[in-house]
Amino acid sequence: MGVAVYFVAVIFRTSLGVAGLDAADRFQVNASALAAFSLLQLLVYAGMQIPVGLMVDRLGTKKVLTLGVVLFTAGQIGFALSPSYGMALAARALLGCGDAMTFISVLRLGTRWFPARRGPLMAQLAGLVGMAGNLVSTLVLAPVLHGVGWVPAFAGSAVAGLVVLVPLVLFLRDHPEGYGPPPVSRGGGGYVRRQIADSWREPGTRLGLWVHFTTQFPAMVFLLLWGMPFLVEAQGLSRTTAGGLLTLVVASNMAFGLVYGHVVGRRQASRIPLALTTVAVTAALWGAVLAYPGGRAPMWLLITLCVVLGTCGPASMIGFDFARPANPPERQGTASGITNMGGFLASMTTLLAVGVLLDATDDDYRIAFSAVFVLEALGVANILRLRGRALDRERERERERERARERAVPRERAEAQVPAAAPTTRPAGV
C-alpha cells in the first residue's frame, strides 16, 4: 500500500515532463517560466524533506502518508483547472508538498517490516515501483493528453489519488504487531533541533546526501522537464520517438534497480565504486551527445545515453544505504529526509540553470546542459572528502554491535542454566 501511494505520487510529479510543450502553449510562457513549474515543485519537495522526516519519526507513517495523498491529489486537480500561470504554480507547489511525504514514509515502512540486511533491496524495489509511475506518465498520460485535452487528462488522473487513499486509511499499519518503535520524547523545539543535529553529525548521513545529490539529478532533470524539449527541438526527433526514449530511461531504471539492490545487499563495499562509476559513465555519455559534430547525435548514441540515465535512480538509492546504518531507528525518518534532500536540490538547481541558459543563448542546448558537469564535479568532490570518515565510523559501529553480541551470549547461557523454581503446591480443598 505504501508503494502504491508512491507510484501515484510519481505519476503526478512527472506528468509535467510529458506536457512541457503543451504547458508552454497553454500558459504562454518561455523556457525560464516553464522551468519554474518544476523548480517550485522541487523547491517545496526539498524544503519539506527534513520536516517530513521529523513528522514520520514522531507521528508514524500512516498519518503522514494520508496527509500526503490528500495534498498531492488536490494539487493535481488544481493544476488541471488552473486558468492562469500563477494558479498553476500554486497547484504544483501543493503537489510537491504532498509528494514530499511519500518516499520517506515508504522507506520507514521498509525498515519496520523487513530485516536490516534486506534494506538495500527493499529501497530499490520501492524506487522501481515509483519509476513505474513515470512509465505511466509517458505511455498513458501523454497520449491521453493529446487525445482528450488538458483538463480531462489531468483531472482524470487525479482519481488515482482517491483510489489509493481508501485502502491506506482502512488497512495500513505502521509496523507488525508487537514491533512498535520506542516512545518518542516530546521535547518541542529541543526535540527537533536534537534530531536534526544528531543526524547531521553522522558522516554517513552527509555522505548519503552527497551520493544522492550527485547521482540522481541528471535523469531527474531529463525526465521531469527538459528531456522532451531537448530530443524534439535540439535532436529533431518526433514526439513519439522522444517519448519512446523517455520510456527507455524508465525501463532501464527499473531493470538496474534490481541489479543495484542485489549487489549492494550482498556486498556493502560496492557502494562507493557503484556510485562513482555511475557518475563517470553518465558524464561521459552526456559529453559525447553534446559534443557530437553537427549538434545531432545518432540514434544509437541517444539510446545509450537513455540506458545509462536509467542507472541514476538506482545509484541515488545508495545514499540511503549510508544514512541507514549511521542512525538508530528513532532517527531513520530524519536521516532519510536529509539524504533525500540532496538529489532534489541538485535537480532544482539544474532545472533553473538549463532554463536560464536556454533563454540567454537562444536555445543552445549544448551550453545549457553543461550545468550537469558542474554539479557532478561538486558532488564527487564531497563524496571523496567524506567517504573515509563515514566508512570508518560505520566499521566502528559494527565492531561495537559485535562486542555487544559477544557479551550477550554468556549471559544468555547462564540464564539458561538456572534451574526452574519448584512449582508451588496447595493443600487439597484450599
ZAKOL-900339 format. One record per residue (C-alpha): y, x, z. Coordinates in steps of 0.02 Angstrom, whole numbers, plus 50000, padded with zeros to 5 digits. Layout:
BEGIN
YXZ;...
***
This chain:
BEGIN
500005000050000;501175014450036;500935022549867;501115005549783;502865004449857;503235022149798;502555017649625;503815003349608;505225014149678;504915027149543;504935013749407;506655008349466;507255026249492;506785031949316;507225015949224;508905023249176;508045038049093;507415027048951;509015016748946;510335030548949;510975027448773;510935008548800;511915010548962;513235021048874;513455007248744;513414993048871;514725000448987;515685010348853;515615027048944;515485045448895;514185058348947;515025062749112;515175044549164;513385041349111;512815056049218;513745048249365;512425034349372;511015046449409;512165058049505;512695044649629;510905038349645;510295055949685;511775059449799;511325044349904;509475048949896;509755066849951;511005061950085;509785049350157;508305061350174;508675067850349;509185050650417;507615043150341;506545056850418;507295053050588;507025034450562;505195037150516;504915048050670;505725035250783;505385018050707;503755020850615;503275019350433;503115000550409;504874996150463;505675009750356;504625005450202;505044986950219;506904990650225;506725002250076;505884988849968;507254976250008;508634988549963;507924995549801;507454978249738;509214971949772;509894987349683;508834984249528;509374966049518;511184971149542;511054984049403;510344970849286;511754958549318;513234970549337;514644965749217;515614981949242;515345000649261;515955000649442;514754987049498;513324995649407;513725011649502;513655002249668;511974994749619;511235011849579;511855018349747;510975003949835;509405007649735;509495025949783;509635021349967;508045010949961;507135023749854;507535037149983;506505027950113;504875027950016;504155045249989;504445052150164;503615036550233;502115038750119;501925057050172;501965051350353;500585038850318;499555052950243;499715063750398;499225049050509;497725042850411;496965059250347;496495076150423;497695090750402;496555100250283;496735086050157;498635085650171;499005095150008;497835084149906;498495067849983;500295072949948;499865077149767;498955060549747;500485051449812;501565060949687;500315056849549;500435038149582;502325039749583;502285048149413;501255033549350;502815023249389;503775034849274;502455031449142;502765012749159;504635015549132;504285024948971;502875014548898;503314997048960;505134995749010;505825004848857;505054993148726;505414977748833;507224983348848;507404984848659;506454968548631;507234956148754;508854964548805;509644972448958;509714958149085;507944951149059;507164968549060;507974974949219;507974958449313;506154955249265;505634972449326;506374968449497;504954955949526;503824971049559;504804974249719;504364957049785;502544959449736;502344974949846;503394968049988;502164954150035;500604964850072;501704978050153;502374965550280;500704956950309;499434971050314;500114988750326;499764998550486;500645014750530;499065023250595;497215019950632;496775010650791;496895022350941;497785036450847;499585032150878;500895045950896;501555050751068;503045040551125;504705046951060;506025052151186;507565041651158;508965053751186;510295046151073;511315059050982;510425072851078;508785067251002;509485067750826;510255084950846;508685091650927;507535085150791;508605092350651;508945108850737;507135111750787;506525107650612;507825118650527;507485133050645;505735134750573;505695146750423;504305136050348;505485121050337;506825131250249;505565139150132;504895121950091;506645116050048;506945130549928;505235128749845;505615110349817;507385114549759;506805127349630;505305118749555;505715100149545;507385098649457;507005104249276;505805089849248;506825077649353;508395080549250;507405078949089;506545062649139;507935054749238;509315055649108;509535069948985;507815071248903;508025056548785;509795061248725;509255079448703;507735075148599;508645062048494;510365069748470;510015088448479;508245089148410;508405075048283;506875065148341;506685046448334;506725036548496;504885032748478;504425051148461;505585056048603;504805042648713;503105049748672;503665067048731;504355059648892;502665051348916;501835068148889;502845075549033;502245061749147;500425063149092;500475082049114;501215079649288;499795068149337;498455080049272;499205095549352;499475086249517;497605085249546;497375103649499;498775109949611;498215099149758;496425105549744;496945123849728;498175123649873;496985113849983;495625126849958;496705142549960;498355142450055;498795159849991;499045152549817;500605142749866;501945155849829;501115162649670;500915144849602;502725140349638;503455156349564;502325155749411;502865137749377;504705142849386;504445157949271;503475148349138;504715133849142;506185145549119;505305154648977;504945138448882;506705131748907;507405148248844;506265147748691;506775129948646;508645132648671;508675149448581;507635143848432;508525148248267;509405133448190;509515123848353;508005112748319;506355118448392;504705114548303;503655100448371;502315112048441;503625120848548;504355104348612;502605098448656;502265114648750;503915112648844;503465094948896;501735100148955;502495114149060;503835102449130;502375092149194;501955106149316;503645104949403;503245089649507;501575096349575;502395113249611;503775104649710;502475096649823;502005114249881;503635114049980;502895101050098;501385112350125;502565124950205;503525112250310;501985102850373;501125116850471;502795123250536;503175107250633;502255096650763;501775078550723;503325071250806;504455080950685;503485078150523;504665064850457;506235075150491;505485091150418;504875081850263;506615074350240;507435091550245;506175098150119;506325083350002;508205085150000;508065101849908;507455096049738;508645081349733;510145092149774;509665103549629;509385088649514;511045080949562;511965097249530;511135099849362;511395081949304;513265083649336;513375101049261;512495095849100;513625080649079;515215090549109;514675104548992;514205092248855;515935084448861;516775101548869;515795109148723;515715094148605;513875090548646;513215108348637;511535106248724;511185124848721;512655128548833;512415112848939;510595116248981;510965134249028;511375127149201;509485126149229;509335145149234;510725147249361;509915135749489;508185142949459;508855160549495;509675154449655;508085146049713;506945160849675;508095172549772;507955161549927;506065159449911;505855178349907;507045180150055;506125167650167;504295169450120;503905184150235;504595176050392;503825159250354;502085166050320;502145177450474;502635162650583;501255152050506;499935165350542;500595166950720;500405148150747;498635148750678;498175162750799;498895152550943;497855137550892;496295148450879;496575155551054;496815137951122;495165132551043;494275147651118;494955143651291;494405125551273;492585129751233;492105137351406;492995123151493;492015110151395;490385119151431;490755119951618;491145101451621;489515097751530;488505107251663;489205097451812;487805085651872;488215067351865;488515058752033;487045048652102;487265030152074;487845020452224;486555007752285;486984991852376;485884983252504;484994967952442;485904951852474;487614960152486;
***
